[in-house]
Amino acid sequence: MATFALKSFTGLRQSPTDQITFVSNVPSSLSRSQRRTSLKVTASRASPKLANRSLRVAVIGGGPAGGAAAETLAQGGIETILIERKMDNCKPCGGAIPLCMVGEFNLPLDIIDRRVTKMKMISPSNIAVDIGRTLKEHEYIGMVRREVLDQYLRERAEKSGATVINGLFLKMDLPENWDSPYVLHYTEYDGKTGATGQKKTMEVDAVIGADGANSRVAKSIGAGDYDYAIAFQERIRIPDDKMTYYEDLAEMYVGDDVSPDFYGWVFPKCDHVAVGTGTVTHKGDIKKFQLATRNRAKDKILGGKIIRVEAHPIPEHPRPRRLSKRVALVGDAAGYVTKCSGEGIYFAAKSGRMCAEAIVEGSQNGKKMIDESDLRKYLEKWDKTYLPTYRVLDVLQKVFYRSNPAREAFVEMCGDEYVQKMTFDSYLYKRVAPGSPLEDLKLAVNTIGSVFRANALRREIEKLNV
Amino acid sequence: MSISMALFSPPISSPLQNSNLIPKISLSLLSTKRLSLVSLTRASSDNGTSTPASATTVEAPTPKPVSVEEVLAESPSASENGAVGGEEIDMTTTMMTEIKFQDAKWVNGTWDLKQFEKEGKTDWDSVIVAEAKRRKWLEDNPETTSNDEPVLFDTSIIPWWAWMKRYHLPEAELLNGRAAMVGFFMAYFVDSLTGVGLVDQMGNFFCKTLLFVAVAGVLFIRKNEDLDKLKGLIEETTLYDKQWQAAWKEPESSSSSTVSSKK
């Protein structure tokens, strides 16, 4: 690793063989952040040009976030190493991707097992509402198998020039100086030595932590904890005649029996259905909630055999610190899962790409060393683009997942065409579309009406209890 | 009489006892003289272990379907089976029969409004009560959804004035009464202290503020717990934002010091 002969901290650098180039983008980033008054740029000094080599970045974790980040980095001319601990990892996951992801990430259509065009929302009192009438011909929710999607993205990264290593990230030594490398300690598996791999170390300039909800990278940089939900899922193979019902239909069950703060689902996968539920506040009762979910769908999955049981944590909100010096977190490691719907695949991939783009830009295609300010640009862009979406979904969750009456009102509201159109528009294309004010007003009135009716019925129920 | 008592005992053995009785009553009690029977069985509701199967077969005149039999002992144990994860569980054998919500007026997944008529007009109050009973039943005994018998009832068919009359008006009366009492005494109190009469009080800015506070208080704080609930609500609304902005707050350990920004 080349070291630089530093003369001073304020600008001109003398590297051994190259001409000094005063980096021109520093003043602009300085003034921009001064204007923002939100944070002081850590680089009031110029980032030096790297001598004889490109920037080296390690991406820890080879899921959607890692795969997308590694591909963008490699395409940007940066030396990329992707470390993934289990190449055939069959992630327990709903597996739903929005339409925009197919376009934005150029996914081949054969990755998508099923196209869901209909959804059923079922209230606590089993009132079922059909959603999807407003979908156009070409619009659908794609159901994928995570192992297929993850493998595809990793392969694409490799084709672009990234090195994919099968290994387990252990820990990371933080650099002492601002331009010292990060030393990664990991165990490399080469398939022949069996379970125990070889301990190795690697020096890199920057790290992208894409290693999921239990991120070790996050721990290494002291990113802080977050609240998380437990999602529990059973994959059930059901008889063919029952499977035709779920051909292109997914179901969502809401109710106190199914989950106190989330929903239960039946999602169709390639040749079986995934029945699951999740909760944040009552994790100990998850098995009970799962039973209740199965009970609610009983008629439709009767005769099914459970082929797999899986559970995983889902972050509820971002970690307190999403980056530190030259380490950034993306995807589940950062906590980019939306509330209300629990969607994470698209945001993981997009954040991986955004972070990688920021690194490519900040390093000028790998020629310069980066620092925290470059990574902060990724955070800024991310928050600016997606915070409204997150906020809206948070409000929806707070209002409509509170109690059974609220859920009844929610399901009633979902029957409205305008609501369906707005929901699908914002889900499929990831934009909070402004609707027409008149319809919004009607919607507000209807919402209040639904909530009022549901609460009135709840009061009636309480009267009966007495 | 004793046969009929045994008749009602199978429902009692299920976990939530009283709630089970109510819908059963509504469907099997076609005449009022059976009500006395119910009160007797309720008193004896704690002997859960009763003869299940044999008693139910005696039930001749009820409109209940035959599926409601000796299920109760089965369903809890069936759920234990289901809890053993990872195995191949064939779900056909367990949970074949189960109590479903049944009611004479619940036809084809919705309430048959014609059966609710009183003096030629639909009695919306009883529709509301019936729906509440159904929801309560389902809360206590969650049921599977079925494509053959979908639930189609939509609460919006009940006209808005029926809701108003039943829920909004009594509450409004209560709150207005409270506000009136508070207002009267405050007006008297202020008048006795300052000598300012009611009309002049209304012109004063401070008194108008007090009035606003009194109205808001009556509206939002109805029980003592409401104060804490309101505080919790306010905190809740800002929590998510704070979690997102945490990334922009810099702790002292990092090299730069920052001013945290609120977008």
Interface residues (C-beta under 8 A of the other chain):
Chain A: R36 T37 S38 L39 K40 V41 T42 I122 P124 S125 N126 I127 A128 W178 G224 Y226 E234 Y245 Y253 G255 D256 D257 V258 K287 L291 A292 R294 N295 R296 A297 K298 D299 K300 I301 L302 G303 G304 K305 I306 I307 R308 V309 H317 P318 R319 P320 R321 R322 L323 S324 K325 K339 E372 L379 D383 L387 Y390 R391 D394 K398 N404 E408 E412 G415 G449 S450 F452 R453 A454 A456 L457 R459 E460 I461 K463 L464 N465
Chain B: I22 S79 G82 A83 G85 G86 E87 E88 I89 D90 M91 T92 M95 I128 V129 E131 A132 K133 R134 R135 K136 L138 E139 P142 E143 T144 T145 S146 N147 D148 P150 V151 L152 F153 D154 T155 S156 I158 W160 W163 R166 Y167 E236 T237 Y240 D241 Q243 W244 A246 A247 W248 K249 E250 P251 S254 S255 S256 S257 T258 V259 S260 S261 K263
